[in-house]
Amino acid sequence: MTITFSDKKLEKLANNDRKMQRELGPVRAKILRRRLSQLQDAVTLEDVRNLPGRYHELTGDRKGQWACDLDHPYRLVFTPLEDPIPINNDGQYIWIEIVGVEIIEIINYHKER
């Protein structure tokens, strides 16, 4: 699957193991590397749907974004590169038609409330 990043800072972090460990700590860095590898190895988003990491669609003001678990309570948040995001007749996203994602942030979004 194609992976892009929303900004250069995030891209540099994801491509530099030392920087990742320094900024995120060894545990979160290790999990982030695993999640990025899972996404990169996948052909479509459907391929990661049932892997460890609890890949899931977000709702509310984050509708159109997906997340997967890092270390609690942090999440890796991303959006599909497809525009518009493929949906079926019931308005559900079609995971198997999503072949690229843009990583937008690493965040504890529950803290935002």
Biopython code that builds the backbone (N, CA, C, O; Angstrom):
import numpy as np
from Bio.PDB.StructureBuilder import StructureBuilder

atoms = [
    (1, "MET", "N", (0.850, -1.167, 0.000)),
    (1, "MET", "CA", (0.000, 0.000, 0.000)),
    (1, "MET", "C", (0.900, 1.236, 0.000)),
    (1, "MET", "O", (1.973, 1.240, 0.604)),
    (2, "THR", "N", (0.456, 2.250, -0.666)),
    (2, "THR", "CA", (1.178, 3.511, -0.695)),
    (2, "THR", "C", (0.959, 4.261, 0.614)),
    (2, "THR", "O", (-0.168, 4.369, 1.096)),
    (3, "ILE", "N", (2.052, 4.779, 1.188)),
    (3, "ILE", "CA", (1.959, 5.567, 2.416)),
    (3, "ILE", "C", (2.603, 6.921, 2.171)),
    (3, "ILE", "O", (3.740, 7.004, 1.707)),
    (4, "THR", "N", (1.870, 7.982, 2.485)),
    (4, "THR", "CA", (2.411, 9.337, 2.438)),
    (4, "THR", "C", (2.229, 9.947, 3.833)),
    (4, "THR", "O", (1.602, 9.351, 4.708)),
    (5, "PHE", "N", (2.780, 11.124, 4.017)),
    (5, "PHE", "CA", (2.710, 11.789, 5.318)),
    (5, "PHE", "C", (2.189, 13.206, 5.124)),
    (5, "PHE", "O", (2.471, 13.849, 4.112)),
    (6, "SER", "N", (1.428, 13.685, 6.102)),
    (6, "SER", "CA", (0.809, 15.004, 5.997)),
    (6, "SER", "C", (1.818, 16.138, 6.115)),
    (6, "SER", "O", (1.568, 17.245, 5.639)),
    (7, "ASP", "N", (2.961, 15.866, 6.750)),
    (7, "ASP", "CA", (3.983, 16.909, 6.842)),
    (7, "ASP", "C", (5.370, 16.277, 6.915)),
    (7, "ASP", "O", (5.515, 15.092, 7.216)),
    (8, "LYS", "N", (6.372, 17.082, 6.637)),
    (8, "LYS", "CA", (7.765, 16.617, 6.589)),
    (8, "LYS", "C", (8.257, 16.150, 7.956)),
    (8, "LYS", "O", (9.029, 15.194, 8.038)),
    (9, "LYS", "N", (7.824, 16.807, 9.025)),
    (9, "LYS", "CA", (8.265, 16.429, 10.367)),
    (9, "LYS", "C", (7.858, 14.995, 10.687)),
    (9, "LYS", "O", (8.660, 14.218, 11.205)),
    (10, "LEU", "N", (6.628, 14.650, 10.383)),
    (10, "LEU", "CA", (6.122, 13.305, 10.626)),
    (10, "LEU", "C", (6.830, 12.281, 9.739)),
    (10, "LEU", "O", (7.136, 11.172, 10.177)),
    (11, "GLU", "N", (7.086, 12.664, 8.495)),
    (11, "GLU", "CA", (7.796, 11.769, 7.575)),
    (11, "GLU", "C", (9.223, 11.499, 8.060)),
    (11, "GLU", "O", (9.692, 10.362, 8.022)),
    (12, "LYS", "N", (9.900, 12.540, 8.511)),
    (12, "LYS", "CA", (11.262, 12.369, 9.039)),
    (12, "LYS", "C", (11.251, 11.476, 10.269)),
    (12, "LYS", "O", (12.125, 10.622, 10.426)),
    (13, "LEU", "N", (10.281, 11.664, 11.131)),
    (13, "LEU", "CA", (10.163, 10.845, 12.329)),
    (13, "LEU", "C", (9.995, 9.373, 11.950)),
    (13, "LEU", "O", (10.662, 8.506, 12.514)),
    (14, "ALA", "N", (9.112, 9.093, 11.002)),
    (14, "ALA", "CA", (8.815, 7.717, 10.603)),
    (14, "ALA", "C", (9.983, 7.038, 9.892)),
    (14, "ALA", "O", (10.057, 5.810, 9.858)),
    (15, "ASN", "N", (10.882, 7.816, 9.332)),
    (15, "ASN", "CA", (12.001, 7.249, 8.567)),
    (15, "ASN", "C", (13.335, 7.317, 9.293)),
    (15, "ASN", "O", (14.378, 7.057, 8.694)),
    (16, "ASN", "N", (13.315, 7.662, 10.572)),
    (16, "ASN", "CA", (14.560, 7.768, 11.330)),
    (16, "ASN", "C", (14.359, 7.082, 12.692)),
    (16, "ASN", "O", (13.746, 7.646, 13.599)),
    (17, "ASP", "N", (14.888, 5.856, 12.817)),
    (17, "ASP", "CA", (14.676, 5.077, 14.034)),
    (17, "ASP", "C", (15.181, 5.773, 15.294)),
    (17, "ASP", "O", (14.524, 5.731, 16.334)),
    (18, "ARG", "N", (16.341, 6.412, 15.204)),
    (18, "ARG", "CA", (16.885, 7.097, 16.389)),
    (18, "ARG", "C", (15.988, 8.244, 16.827)),
    (18, "ARG", "O", (15.707, 8.412, 18.014)),
    (19, "LYS", "N", (15.539, 9.036, 15.849)),
    (19, "LYS", "CA", (14.643, 10.160, 16.148)),
    (19, "LYS", "C", (13.318, 9.647, 16.726)),
    (19, "LYS", "O", (12.772, 10.224, 17.667)),
    (20, "MET", "N", (12.815, 8.559, 16.149)),
    (20, "MET", "CA", (11.558, 7.975, 16.606)),
    (20, "MET", "C", (11.684, 7.523, 18.064)),
    (20, "MET", "O", (10.802, 7.803, 18.876)),
    (21, "GLN", "N", (12.763, 6.833, 18.397)),
    (21, "GLN", "CA", (12.946, 6.371, 19.775)),
    (21, "GLN", "C", (13.141, 7.531, 20.742)),
    (21, "GLN", "O", (12.646, 7.505, 21.869)),
    (22, "ARG", "N", (13.871, 8.552, 20.287)),
    (22, "ARG", "CA", (14.127, 9.709, 21.153)),
    (22, "ARG", "C", (12.834, 10.475, 21.440)),
    (22, "ARG", "O", (12.600, 10.895, 22.573)),
    (23, "GLU", "N", (11.995, 10.656, 20.416)),
    (23, "GLU", "CA", (10.788, 11.460, 20.590)),
    (23, "GLU", "C", (9.591, 10.687, 21.154)),
    (23, "GLU", "O", (8.766, 11.247, 21.876)),
    (24, "LEU", "N", (9.505, 9.397, 20.817)),
    (24, "LEU", "CA", (8.336, 8.616, 21.218)),
    (24, "LEU", "C", (8.612, 7.617, 22.336)),
    (24, "LEU", "O", (7.686, 7.116, 22.974)),
    (25, "GLY", "N", (9.886, 7.332, 22.567)),
    (25, "GLY", "CA", (10.242, 6.295, 23.529)),
    (25, "GLY", "C", (10.329, 4.948, 22.825)),
    (25, "GLY", "O", (9.740, 4.762, 21.760)),
    (26, "PRO", "N", (11.055, 4.017, 23.411)),
    (26, "PRO", "CA", (11.302, 2.738, 22.730)),
    (26, "PRO", "C", (10.053, 1.899, 22.487)),
    (26, "PRO", "O", (9.954, 1.245, 21.450)),
    (27, "VAL", "N", (9.108, 1.901, 23.405)),
    (27, "VAL", "CA", (7.911, 1.076, 23.242)),
    (27, "VAL", "C", (7.037, 1.587, 22.102)),
    (27, "VAL", "O", (6.681, 0.827, 21.202)),
    (28, "ARG", "N", (6.688, 2.883, 22.139)),
    (28, "ARG", "CA", (5.826, 3.444, 21.091)),
    (28, "ARG", "C", (6.527, 3.415, 19.735)),
    (28, "ARG", "O", (5.878, 3.189, 18.714)),
    (29, "ALA", "N", (7.836, 3.639, 19.709)),
    (29, "ALA", "CA", (8.595, 3.593, 18.452)),
    (29, "ALA", "C", (8.537, 2.204, 17.829)),
    (29, "ALA", "O", (8.350, 2.075, 16.619)),
    (30, "LYS", "N", (8.693, 1.173, 18.637)),
    (30, "LYS", "CA", (8.651, -0.205, 18.138)),
    (30, "LYS", "C", (7.275, -0.533, 17.556)),
    (30, "LYS", "O", (7.171, -1.145, 16.493)),
    (31, "ILE", "N", (6.238, -0.125, 18.254)),
    (31, "ILE", "CA", (4.874, -0.384, 17.775)),
    (31, "ILE", "C", (4.591, 0.423, 16.513)),
    (31, "ILE", "O", (3.967, -0.088, 15.582)),
    (32, "LEU", "N", (5.041, 1.678, 16.468)),
    (32, "LEU", "CA", (4.836, 2.499, 15.273)),
    (32, "LEU", "C", (5.510, 1.856, 14.067)),
    (32, "LEU", "O", (4.914, 1.796, 12.992)),
    (33, "ARG", "N", (6.732, 1.377, 14.223)),
    (33, "ARG", "CA", (7.415, 0.701, 13.109)),
    (33, "ARG", "C", (6.605, -0.505, 12.634)),
    (33, "ARG", "O", (6.484, -0.744, 11.433)),
    (34, "ARG", "N", (6.052, -1.261, 13.582)),
    (34, "ARG", "CA", (5.246, -2.439, 13.232)),
    (34, "ARG", "C", (3.998, -2.027, 12.448)),
    (34, "ARG", "O", (3.666, -2.646, 11.437)),
    (35, "ARG", "N", (3.300, -0.970, 12.919)),
    (35, "ARG", "CA", (2.074, -0.524, 12.225)),
    (35, "ARG", "C", (2.394, -0.011, 10.814)),
    (35, "ARG", "O", (1.663, -0.304, 9.868)),
    (36, "LEU", "N", (3.471, 0.743, 10.675)),
    (36, "LEU", "CA", (3.854, 1.247, 9.352)),
    (36, "LEU", "C", (4.212, 0.086, 8.422)),
    (36, "LEU", "O", (3.882, 0.119, 7.236)),
    (37, "SER", "N", (4.878, -0.928, 8.947)),
    (37, "SER", "CA", (5.210, -2.117, 8.143)),
    (37, "SER", "C", (3.945, -2.855, 7.719)),
    (37, "SER", "O", (3.841, -3.308, 6.580)),
    (38, "GLN", "N", (2.982, -2.976, 8.633)),
    (38, "GLN", "CA", (1.720, -3.634, 8.296)),
    (38, "GLN", "C", (1.023, -2.908, 7.155)),
    (38, "GLN", "O", (0.535, -3.535, 6.215)),
    (39, "LEU", "N", (0.979, -1.584, 7.241)),
    (39, "LEU", "CA", (0.334, -0.798, 6.185)),
    (39, "LEU", "C", (1.094, -0.919, 4.875)),
    (39, "LEU", "O", (0.485, -1.071, 3.816)),
    (40, "GLN", "N", (2.403, -0.853, 4.935)),
    (40, "GLN", "CA", (3.210, -0.919, 3.719)),
    (40, "GLN", "C", (3.094, -2.289, 3.046)),
    (40, "GLN", "O", (3.065, -2.375, 1.818)),
    (41, "ASP", "N", (3.029, -3.347, 3.834)),
    (41, "ASP", "CA", (2.943, -4.704, 3.287)),
    (41, "ASP", "C", (1.561, -5.031, 2.739)),
    (41, "ASP", "O", (1.420, -5.951, 1.933)),
    (42, "ALA", "N", (0.548, -4.299, 3.161)),
    (42, "ALA", "CA", (-0.821, -4.554, 2.722)),
    (42, "ALA", "C", (-1.019, -4.089, 1.280)),
    (42, "ALA", "O", (-0.381, -3.140, 0.827)),
    (43, "VAL", "N", (-1.900, -4.764, 0.581)),
    (43, "VAL", "CA", (-2.289, -4.333, -0.764)),
    (43, "VAL", "C", (-3.434, -3.336, -0.667)),
    (43, "VAL", "O", (-3.460, -2.325, -1.370)),
    (44, "THR", "N", (-4.392, -3.641, 0.228)),
    (44, "THR", "CA", (-5.519, -2.734, 0.472)),
    (44, "THR", "C", (-5.695, -2.574, 1.984)),
    (44, "THR", "O", (-5.112, -3.322, 2.769)),
    (45, "LEU", "N", (-6.489, -1.609, 2.370)),
    (45, "LEU", "CA", (-6.748, -1.392, 3.789)),
    (45, "LEU", "C", (-7.439, -2.608, 4.418)),
    (45, "LEU", "O", (-7.271, -2.868, 5.609)),
    (46, "GLU", "N", (-8.201, -3.339, 3.632)),
    (46, "GLU", "CA", (-8.868, -4.549, 4.117)),
    (46, "GLU", "C", (-7.863, -5.558, 4.679)),
    (46, "GLU", "O", (-8.187, -6.305, 5.602)),
    (47, "ASP", "N", (-6.645, -5.582, 4.127)),
    (47, "ASP", "CA", (-5.626, -6.536, 4.561)),
    (47, "ASP", "C", (-5.181, -6.328, 6.007)),
    (47, "ASP", "O", (-4.674, -7.262, 6.629)),
    (48, "VAL", "N", (-5.356, -5.136, 6.552)),
    (48, "VAL", "CA", (-4.933, -4.873, 7.938)),
    (48, "VAL", "C", (-6.114, -4.854, 8.909)),
    (48, "VAL", "O", (-5.928, -4.768, 10.122)),
    (49, "ARG", "N", (-7.291, -4.933, 8.380)),
    (49, "ARG", "CA", (-8.508, -4.771, 9.187)),
    (49, "ARG", "C", (-8.530, -5.650, 10.437)),
    (49, "ARG", "O", (-8.944, -5.186, 11.499)),
    (50, "ASN", "N", (-8.100, -6.892, 10.335)),
    (50, "ASN", "CA", (-8.182, -7.819, 11.462)),
    (50, "ASN", "C", (-6.830, -8.136, 12.092)),
    (50, "ASN", "O", (-6.721, -9.068, 12.888)),
    (51, "LEU", "N", (-5.805, -7.373, 11.745)),
    (51, "LEU", "CA", (-4.491, -7.558, 12.357)),
    (51, "LEU", "C", (-4.473, -6.948, 13.752)),
    (51, "LEU", "O", (-5.312, -6.105, 14.070)),
    (52, "PRO", "N", (-3.524, -7.364, 14.588)),
    (52, "PRO", "CA", (-3.368, -6.678, 15.880)),
    (52, "PRO", "C", (-3.134, -5.185, 15.620)),
    (52, "PRO", "O", (-2.455, -4.810, 14.664)),
    (53, "GLY", "N", (-3.687, -4.371, 16.457)),
    (53, "GLY", "CA", (-3.575, -2.932, 16.282)),
    (53, "GLY", "C", (-4.936, -2.279, 16.181)),
    (53, "GLY", "O", (-5.054, -1.055, 16.230)),
    (54, "ARG", "N", (-5.968, -3.101, 16.038)),
    (54, "ARG", "CA", (-7.348, -2.600, 16.033)),
    (54, "ARG", "C", (-7.549, -1.436, 15.063)),
    (54, "ARG", "O", (-7.903, -0.327, 15.463)),
    (55, "TYR", "N", (-7.317, -1.710, 13.792)),
    (55, "TYR", "CA", (-7.555, -0.705, 12.759)),
    (55, "TYR", "C", (-9.049, -0.442, 12.700)),
    (55, "TYR", "O", (-9.847, -1.373, 12.600)),
    (56, "HIS", "N", (-9.427, 0.840, 12.763)),
    (56, "HIS", "CA", (-10.849, 1.155, 12.804)),
    (56, "HIS", "C", (-11.132, 2.535, 12.223)),
    (56, "HIS", "O", (-10.281, 3.425, 12.204)),
    (57, "GLU", "N", (-12.375, 2.669, 11.748)),
    (57, "GLU", "CA", (-12.857, 3.946, 11.237)),
    (57, "GLU", "C", (-13.191, 4.844, 12.425)),
    (57, "GLU", "O", (-13.650, 4.373, 13.466)),
    (58, "LEU", "N", (-12.958, 6.124, 12.255)),
    (58, "LEU", "CA", (-13.329, 7.089, 13.288)),
    (58, "LEU", "C", (-14.665, 7.716, 12.923)),
    (58, "LEU", "O", (-15.102, 7.649, 11.774)),
    (59, "THR", "N", (-15.297, 8.315, 13.891)),
    (59, "THR", "CA", (-16.634, 8.884, 13.684)),
    (59, "THR", "C", (-16.656, 10.341, 14.140)),
    (59, "THR", "O", (-15.639, 10.895, 14.558)),
    (60, "GLY", "N", (-17.816, 10.933, 14.050)),
    (60, "GLY", "CA", (-17.993, 12.316, 14.501)),
    (60, "GLY", "C", (-17.172, 13.282, 13.676)),
    (60, "GLY", "O", (-17.175, 13.210, 12.447)),
    (61, "ASP", "N", (-16.460, 14.199, 14.346)),
    (61, "ASP", "CA", (-15.679, 15.204, 13.625)),
    (61, "ASP", "C", (-14.425, 14.595, 12.981)),
    (61, "ASP", "O", (-13.698, 15.287, 12.268)),
    (62, "ARG", "N", (-14.177, 13.321, 13.226)),
    (62, "ARG", "CA", (-13.048, 12.634, 12.605)),
    (62, "ARG", "C", (-13.508, 11.634, 11.533)),
    (62, "ARG", "O", (-12.721, 10.796, 11.094)),
    (63, "LYS", "N", (-14.767, 11.717, 11.113)),
    (63, "LYS", "CA", (-15.271, 10.834, 10.057)),
    (63, "LYS", "C", (-14.415, 11.014, 8.804)),
    (63, "LYS", "O", (-14.090, 12.137, 8.418)),
    (64, "GLY", "N", (-14.056, 9.895, 8.178)),
    (64, "GLY", "CA", (-13.177, 9.922, 7.014)),
    (64, "GLY", "C", (-11.728, 9.656, 7.397)),
    (64, "GLY", "O", (-10.849, 9.593, 6.537)),
    (65, "GLN", "N", (-11.490, 9.501, 8.693)),
    (65, "GLN", "CA", (-10.166, 9.142, 9.192)),
    (65, "GLN", "C", (-10.226, 7.741, 9.786)),
    (65, "GLN", "O", (-11.284, 7.277, 10.209)),
    (66, "TRP", "N", (-9.078, 7.078, 9.809)),
    (66, "TRP", "CA", (-8.924, 5.767, 10.441)),
    (66, "TRP", "C", (-7.856, 5.892, 11.503)),
    (66, "TRP", "O", (-7.075, 6.843, 11.500)),
    (67, "ALA", "N", (-7.819, 4.929, 12.416)),
    (67, "ALA", "CA", (-6.781, 4.903, 13.443)),
    (67, "ALA", "C", (-6.420, 3.460, 13.749)),
    (67, "ALA", "O", (-7.185, 2.534, 13.479)),
    (68, "CYS", "N", (-5.243, 3.295, 14.317)),
    (68, "CYS", "CA", (-4.843, 2.013, 14.880)),
    (68, "CYS", "C", (-4.114, 2.306, 16.182)),
    (68, "CYS", "O", (-3.552, 3.384, 16.373)),
    (69, "ASP", "N", (-4.136, 1.326, 17.065)),
    (69, "ASP", "CA", (-3.544, 1.495, 18.382)),
    (69, "ASP", "C", (-2.027, 1.485, 18.329)),
    (69, "ASP", "O", (-1.419, 0.709, 17.591)),
    (70, "LEU", "N", (-1.433, 2.353, 19.118)),
    (70, "LEU", "CA", (-0.008, 2.271, 19.422)),
    (70, "LEU", "C", (0.028, 1.793, 20.867)),
    (70, "LEU", "O", (-0.587, 0.774, 21.180)),
    (71, "ASP", "N", (0.718, 2.487, 21.747)),
    (71, "ASP", "CA", (0.627, 2.149, 23.163)),
    (71, "ASP", "C", (-0.455, 3.040, 23.772)),
    (71, "ASP", "O", (-0.550, 4.226, 23.457)),
    (72, "HIS", "N", (-1.253, 2.458, 24.634)),
    (72, "HIS", "CA", (-2.393, 3.173, 25.196)),
    (72, "HIS", "C", (-1.947, 4.475, 25.865)),
    (72, "HIS", "O", (-1.005, 4.456, 26.657)),
    (73, "PRO", "N", (-2.586, 5.586, 25.575)),
    (73, "PRO", "CA", (-3.795, 5.830, 24.795)),
    (73, "PRO", "C", (-3.509, 6.391, 23.396)),
    (73, "PRO", "O", (-4.398, 6.984, 22.784)),
    (74, "TYR", "N", (-2.307, 6.218, 22.887)),
    (74, "TYR", "CA", (-1.920, 6.837, 21.619)),
    (74, "TYR", "C", (-2.373, 6.034, 20.410)),
    (74, "TYR", "O", (-2.430, 4.805, 20.435)),
    (75, "ARG", "N", (-2.696, 6.771, 19.346)),
    (75, "ARG", "CA", (-3.165, 6.182, 18.092)),
    (75, "ARG", "C", (-2.381, 6.775, 16.917)),
    (75, "ARG", "O", (-1.919, 7.915, 16.960)),
    (76, "LEU", "N", (-2.253, 5.970, 15.884)),
    (76, "LEU", "CA", (-1.739, 6.431, 14.597)),
    (76, "LEU", "C", (-2.965, 6.731, 13.753)),
    (76, "LEU", "O", (-3.779, 5.840, 13.509)),
    (77, "VAL", "N", (-3.110, 7.966, 13.304)),
    (77, "VAL", "CA", (-4.305, 8.393, 12.577)),
    (77, "VAL", "C", (-3.933, 8.644, 11.117)),
    (77, "VAL", "O", (-2.905, 9.252, 10.820)),
    (78, "PHE", "N", (-4.788, 8.164, 10.211)),
    (78, "PHE", "CA", (-4.517, 8.308, 8.778)),
    (78, "PHE", "C", (-5.816, 8.447, 7.998)),
    (78, "PHE", "O", (-6.897, 8.124, 8.490)),
    (79, "THR", "N", (-5.682, 8.936, 6.772)),
    (79, "THR", "CA", (-6.819, 9.070, 5.862)),
    (79, "THR", "C", (-6.495, 8.338, 4.563)),
    (79, "THR", "O", (-5.324, 8.209, 4.205)),
    (80, "PRO", "N", (-7.503, 7.864, 3.860)),
    (80, "PRO", "CA", (-7.266, 7.235, 2.558)),
    (80, "PRO", "C", (-6.791, 8.264, 1.541)),
    (80, "PRO", "O", (-7.170, 9.433, 1.604)),
    (81, "LEU", "N", (-5.964, 7.823, 0.609)),
    (81, "LEU", "CA", (-5.534, 8.710, -0.474)),
    (81, "LEU", "C", (-6.626, 8.851, -1.531)),
    (81, "LEU", "O", (-6.627, 9.814, -2.298)),
    (82, "GLU", "N", (-7.557, 7.892, -1.575)),
    (82, "GLU", "CA", (-8.633, 7.948, -2.557)),
    (82, "GLU", "C", (-9.538, 9.148, -2.286)),
    (82, "GLU", "O", (-9.922, 9.406, -1.146)),
    (83, "ASP", "N", (-9.872, 9.873, -3.350)),
    (83, "ASP", "CA", (-10.739, 11.029, -3.216)),
    (83, "ASP", "C", (-11.747, 11.014, -4.350)),
    (83, "ASP", "O", (-11.364, 11.257, -5.494)),
    (84, "PRO", "N", (-12.999, 10.743, -4.089)),
    (84, "PRO", "CA", (-13.612, 10.533, -2.785)),
    (84, "PRO", "C", (-13.300, 9.135, -2.248)),
    (84, "PRO", "O", (-12.909, 8.235, -2.992)),
    (85, "ILE", "N", (-13.483, 8.981, -0.945)),
    (85, "ILE", "CA", (-13.294, 7.676, -0.319)),
    (85, "ILE", "C", (-14.397, 6.755, -0.836)),
    (85, "ILE", "O", (-15.570, 7.125, -0.792)),
    (86, "PRO", "N", (-14.045, 5.553, -1.330)),
    (86, "PRO", "CA", (-15.070, 4.656, -1.880)),
    (86, "PRO", "C", (-16.085, 4.215, -0.823)),
    (86, "PRO", "O", (-15.717, 3.787, 0.271)),
    (87, "ILE", "N", (-17.368, 4.329, -1.174)),
    (87, "ILE", "CA", (-18.441, 3.893, -0.275)),
    (87, "ILE", "C", (-19.414, 3.018, -1.050)),
    (87, "ILE", "O", (-19.514, 3.107, -2.274)),
    (88, "ASN", "N", (-20.133, 2.167, -0.311)),
    (88, "ASN", "CA", (-21.154, 1.337, -0.946)),
    (88, "ASN", "C", (-22.496, 2.065, -0.903)),
    (88, "ASN", "O", (-22.576, 3.215, -0.471)),
    (89, "ASN", "N", (-23.545, 1.385, -1.355)),
    (89, "ASN", "CA", (-24.877, 2.008, -1.409)),
    (89, "ASN", "C", (-25.439, 2.361, -0.037)),
    (89, "ASN", "O", (-26.341, 3.192, 0.074)),
    (90, "ASP", "N", (-24.904, 1.730, 1.004)),
    (90, "ASP", "CA", (-25.361, 2.008, 2.369)),
    (90, "ASP", "C", (-24.529, 3.097, 3.045)),
    (90, "ASP", "O", (-24.756, 3.416, 4.213)),
    (91, "GLY", "N", (-23.565, 3.670, 2.315)),
    (91, "GLY", "CA", (-22.734, 4.722, 2.870)),
    (91, "GLY", "C", (-21.550, 4.221, 3.681)),
    (91, "GLY", "O", (-20.856, 5.010, 4.323)),
    (92, "GLN", "N", (-21.313, 2.902, 3.654)),
    (92, "GLN", "CA", (-20.175, 2.336, 4.382)),
    (92, "GLN", "C", (-18.924, 2.415, 3.507)),
    (92, "GLN", "O", (-18.987, 2.251, 2.289)),
    (93, "TYR", "N", (-17.784, 2.672, 4.160)),
    (93, "TYR", "CA", (-16.528, 2.709, 3.426)),
    (93, "TYR", "C", (-16.162, 1.320, 2.919)),
    (93, "TYR", "O", (-16.379, 0.324, 3.609)),
    (94, "ILE", "N", (-15.607, 1.256, 1.711)),
    (94, "ILE", "CA", (-15.190, -0.017, 1.113)),
    (94, "ILE", "C", (-13.686, -0.156, 1.307)),
    (94, "ILE", "O", (-12.903, 0.351, 0.504)),
    (95, "TRP", "N", (-13.285, -0.840, 2.367)),
    (95, "TRP", "CA", (-11.883, -0.966, 2.760)),
    (95, "TRP", "C", (-11.042, -1.602, 1.652)),
    (95, "TRP", "O", (-9.880, -1.238, 1.472)),
    (96, "ILE", "N", (-11.615, -2.540, 0.916)),
    (96, "ILE", "CA", (-10.841, -3.277, -0.087)),
    (96, "ILE", "C", (-10.472, -2.406, -1.298)),
    (96, "ILE", "O", (-9.605, -2.780, -2.088)),
    (97, "GLU", "N", (-11.115, -1.268, -1.441)),
    (97, "GLU", "CA", (-10.804, -0.367, -2.557)),
    (97, "GLU", "C", (-9.840, 0.746, -2.164)),
    (97, "GLU", "O", (-9.505, 1.597, -2.988)),
    (98, "ILE", "N", (-9.397, 0.745, -0.920)),
    (98, "ILE", "CA", (-8.448, 1.763, -0.443)),
    (98, "ILE", "C", (-7.042, 1.180, -0.541)),
    (98, "ILE", "O", (-6.706, 0.227, 0.163)),
    (99, "VAL", "N", (-6.218, 1.764, -1.423)),
    (99, "VAL", "CA", (-4.884, 1.210, -1.686)),
    (99, "VAL", "C", (-3.752, 2.154, -1.278)),
    (99, "VAL", "O", (-2.585, 1.897, -1.575)),
    (100, "GLY", "N", (-4.098, 3.238, -0.601)),
    (100, "GLY", "CA", (-3.083, 4.165, -0.124)),
    (100, "GLY", "C", (-3.617, 4.989, 1.033)),
    (100, "GLY", "O", (-4.813, 5.270, 1.114)),
    (101, "VAL", "N", (-2.709, 5.373, 1.935)),
    (101, "VAL", "CA", (-3.110, 6.187, 3.082)),
    (101, "VAL", "C", (-2.110, 7.314, 3.305)),
    (101, "VAL", "O", (-0.939, 7.216, 2.940)),
    (102, "GLU", "N", (-2.602, 8.376, 3.911)),
    (102, "GLU", "CA", (-1.747, 9.477, 4.343)),
    (102, "GLU", "C", (-1.763, 9.500, 5.867)),
    (102, "GLU", "O", (-2.819, 9.648, 6.482)),
    (103, "ILE", "N", (-0.587, 9.354, 6.471)),
    (103, "ILE", "CA", (-0.463, 9.409, 7.915)),
    (103, "ILE", "C", (-0.583, 10.876, 8.321)),
    (103, "ILE", "O", (0.163, 11.721, 7.825)),
    (104, "ILE", "N", (-1.520, 11.181, 9.220)),
    (104, "ILE", "CA", (-1.714, 12.586, 9.577)),
    (104, "ILE", "C", (-1.250, 12.943, 10.979)),
    (104, "ILE", "O", (-0.885, 14.091, 11.233)),
    (105, "GLU", "N", (-1.257, 11.960, 11.913)),
    (105, "GLU", "CA", (-0.776, 12.306, 13.252)),
    (105, "GLU", "C", (-0.653, 11.084, 14.147)),
    (105, "GLU", "O", (-1.220, 10.023, 13.887)),
    (106, "ILE", "N", (0.107, 11.277, 15.204)),
    (106, "ILE", "CA", (0.187, 10.340, 16.323)),
    (106, "ILE", "C", (-0.344, 11.134, 17.502)),
    (106, "ILE", "O", (0.221, 12.161, 17.878)),
    (107, "ILE", "N", (-1.440, 10.647, 18.084)),
    (107, "ILE", "CA", (-2.133, 11.487, 19.059)),
    (107, "ILE", "C", (-2.926, 10.647, 20.058)),
    (107, "ILE", "O", (-3.295, 9.505, 19.783)),
    (108, "ASN", "N", (-3.174, 11.233, 21.206)),
    (108, "ASN", "CA", (-4.158, 10.728, 22.153)),
    (108, "ASN", "C", (-5.391, 11.583, 21.914)),
    (108, "ASN", "O", (-5.568, 12.594, 22.592)),
    (109, "TYR", "N", (-6.250, 11.209, 20.970)),
    (109, "TYR", "CA", (-7.390, 12.053, 20.618)),
    (109, "TYR", "C", (-8.485, 12.027, 21.666)),
    (109, "TYR", "O", (-9.376, 12.875, 21.625)),
    (110, "HIS", "N", (-8.456, 11.095, 22.599)),
    (110, "HIS", "CA", (-9.452, 11.094, 23.668)),
    (110, "HIS", "C", (-9.225, 12.249, 24.639)),
    (110, "HIS", "O", (-10.148, 12.692, 25.323)),
    (111, "LYS", "N", (-7.984, 12.731, 24.689)),
    (111, "LYS", "CA", (-7.636, 13.867, 25.550)),
    (111, "LYS", "C", (-8.238, 15.167, 25.024)),
    (111, "LYS", "O", (-8.379, 16.130, 25.777)),
    (112, "GLU", "N", (-8.599, 15.205, 23.726)),
    (112, "GLU", "CA", (-9.142, 16.415, 23.106)),
    (112, "GLU", "C", (-10.501, 16.801, 23.690)),
    (112, "GLU", "O", (-10.878, 17.973, 23.649)),
    (113, "ARG", "N", (-11.229, 15.846, 24.224)),
    (113, "ARG", "CA", (-12.602, 16.104, 24.685)),
    (113, "ARG", "C", (-12.633, 16.874, 25.959)),
    (113, "ARG", "O", (-13.711, 17.170, 26.476)),
]
sb = StructureBuilder()
sb.init_structure("model")
sb.init_model(0)
sb.init_chain("A")
sb.init_seg("    ")
for serial, (resi, resn, name, xyz) in enumerate(atoms, 1):
    if name == "N":
        sb.init_residue(resn, " ", resi, " ")
    sb.init_atom(name, np.array(xyz, "f"), 0.0, 1.0, " ", f" {name:<3s}", serial, name[0])
structure = sb.get_structure()
